[in-house]
Amino acid sequence: MRILVVGAGSIGGYFGGRLLEGGCDVTFLVRPRRAAQLSAAGLVLRSPKGDYHHPRPPTVEAGALRESFDLVLLSCKAYDLDDAIRSFAPAVGPNTAILPLLNGIRHLEVLERQFGPAAVLGGQCVISVALDEHGAVRHLNDSHLLSFGERDTHPSARVRAIEAAFSRARFESRLSDQILQEMWEKWVFLATLAGITCLMRATVGDVVAAGGATLTTTLLAECAAIAADSGFCPTDSSRERSLRMLTAPGSPITASMLRDIGRGGPTEVEHVLGDLLRRRVPETGAPSILRIAYMHVAAYEISRQRTAHLPGS
């Protein structure tokens, strides 16, 4: 199975590197700057699950793609999706499967319009990773799960083949017959985490210490209700797990969206908060914490983009 990993950033670099480590046929689609970095230093993973270094990982730039791959593993940020589609489109043939690991749901609709629904799998990952200043991938927690599946819930020959390929890699992979449910449950958790930590500009533990746990649980309930109205009511176990993580005293957890704000970078506010808000059934007299959180980050984006266009910026 020939696998094209779109990007060699934190998520693509980690899962693509583990697949490469397991002997899979992997090529990274990268931009010139990352290609030069990988050529000079190689692909480096630093992880509590074991380090890995490949001195010259196979890479290709968009203009050099000439043939199709069996699997496209897509792990870009939501705001880079349109550019990513243009870059990997030549690699998509009639039998290519596209496995996106983006947050939320809207990207599925975008990919369907471009490549057709049959080409697009469902997928999600649970991991905390980041690139350090030298371009090494730093794995920051003990989780490294990737789940995937056909969106109609019926396992197919192609996802069985992907399951076999992923079984060779040193990460936890799971073929799911309920992948859309898993994606929605992750979205509910992530929107709550991003909403509350960005709104309060604080860690989960600091929000709890300030007496904000009730605000968090109210936001979680609002996000879960949107999922339920869309046909994907979070399971009791999912709700309980999210509640524990989001109200844990002393927890240092923040959303990556808050870290993006801290460094003055772009955020996935439209994909994570805005799209969920647009699916909310209006309720008269019901205040929406999700709407307030969305407007808070959207205002940051407006300010950031205006500043970026000022002379001398």
Secondary structure as the mmCIF struct_conf table of DSSP 4:
data_model
#
loop_
_struct_conf.conf_type_id
_struct_conf.id
_struct_conf.beg_label_comp_id
_struct_conf.beg_label_asym_id
_struct_conf.beg_label_seq_id
_struct_conf.end_label_comp_id
_struct_conf.end_label_asym_id
_struct_conf.end_label_seq_id
STRN STRN1 ARG A 2 VAL A 6
BEND BEND1 GLY A 9 GLY A 9
HELX_RH_AL_P HELX_RH_AL_P1 SER A 10 GLU A 21
TURN_TY1_P TURN_TY1_P1 GLY A 22 GLY A 23
STRN STRN2 ASP A 25 LEU A 29
HELX_RH_AL_P HELX_RH_AL_P2 PRO A 32 ALA A 41
STRN STRN3 LEU A 43 ARG A 46
TURN_TY1_P TURN_TY1_P2 PRO A 48 LYS A 49
STRN STRN4 TYR A 52 HIS A 54
BEND BEND2 PRO A 55 ARG A 56
STRN STRN5 THR A 59 VAL A 60
HELX_RH_3T_P HELX_RH_3T_P1 ALA A 62 ALA A 64
BEND BEND3 GLU A 67 GLU A 67
BEND BEND4 ASP A 70 ASP A 70
STRN STRN6 LEU A 71 LEU A 74
HELX_RH_3T_P HELX_RH_3T_P2 ALA A 78 ASP A 80
HELX_RH_AL_P HELX_RH_AL_P3 LEU A 81 PHE A 88
HELX_RH_3T_P HELX_RH_3T_P3 ALA A 89 ALA A 91
TURN_TY1_P TURN_TY1_P3 PRO A 94 ASN A 95
STRN STRN7 ALA A 97 PRO A 100
BEND BEND5 ASN A 103 ILE A 105
HELX_RH_AL_P HELX_RH_AL_P4 ARG A 106 PHE A 115
HELX_RH_3T_P HELX_RH_3T_P4 PRO A 117 ALA A 119
STRN STRN8 VAL A 120 VAL A 120
HELX_LH_PP_P HELX_LH_PP_P1 LEU A 121 LEU A 121
STRN STRN9 GLY A 122 LEU A 131
TURN_TY1_P TURN_TY1_P4 GLU A 133 HIS A 134
BEND BEND6 GLY A 135 GLY A 135
STRN STRN10 VAL A 137 GLY A 149
TURN_TY1_P TURN_TY1_P5 ARG A 151 ASP A 152
BEND BEND7 THR A 153 THR A 153
HELX_RH_AL_P HELX_RH_AL_P5 ALA A 157 PHE A 166
TURN_TY1_P TURN_TY1_P6 SER A 167 ARG A 168
BEND BEND8 ALA A 169 PHE A 171
STRN STRN11 GLU A 172 LEU A 175
BEND BEND9 ASP A 177 ASP A 177
HELX_RH_AL_P HELX_RH_AL_P6 ILE A 179 MET A 200
TURN_TY1_P TURN_TY1_P7 ARG A 201 ARG A 201
BEND BEND10 ALA A 202 ALA A 202
HELX_RH_AL_P HELX_RH_AL_P7 VAL A 204 ALA A 209
TURN_TY1_P TURN_TY1_P8 ALA A 210 GLY A 211
HELX_RH_AL_P HELX_RH_AL_P8 ALA A 213 ASP A 229
TURN_TY1_P TURN_TY1_P9 SER A 230 GLY A 231
HELX_LH_PP_P HELX_LH_PP_P2 CYS A 233 THR A 235
HELX_RH_AL_P HELX_RH_AL_P9 ASP A 236 LEU A 246
TURN_TY1_P TURN_TY1_P10 THR A 247 THR A 247
TURN_TY1_P TURN_TY1_P11 PRO A 249 GLY A 250
HELX_RH_AL_P HELX_RH_AL_P10 SER A 256 GLY A 262
TURN_TY1_P TURN_TY1_P12 ARG A 263 GLY A 264
HELX_RH_AL_P HELX_RH_AL_P11 VAL A 269 VAL A 269
HELX_RH_PI_P HELX_RH_PI_P1 GLU A 270 GLY A 274
HELX_RH_AL_P HELX_RH_AL_P12 ASP A 275 ARG A 278
TURN_TY1_P TURN_TY1_P13 ARG A 279 ARG A 279
HELX_LH_PP_P HELX_LH_PP_P3 ARG A 280 PRO A 282
TURN_TY1_P TURN_TY1_P14 THR A 284 GLY A 285
HELX_RH_AL_P HELX_RH_AL_P13 ILE A 289 ALA A 308
TURN_TY1_P TURN_TY1_P15 HIS A 309 HIS A 309
BEND BEND11 LEU A 310 LEU A 310
TURN_TY1_P TURN_TY1_P16 PRO A 311 GLY A 312
#
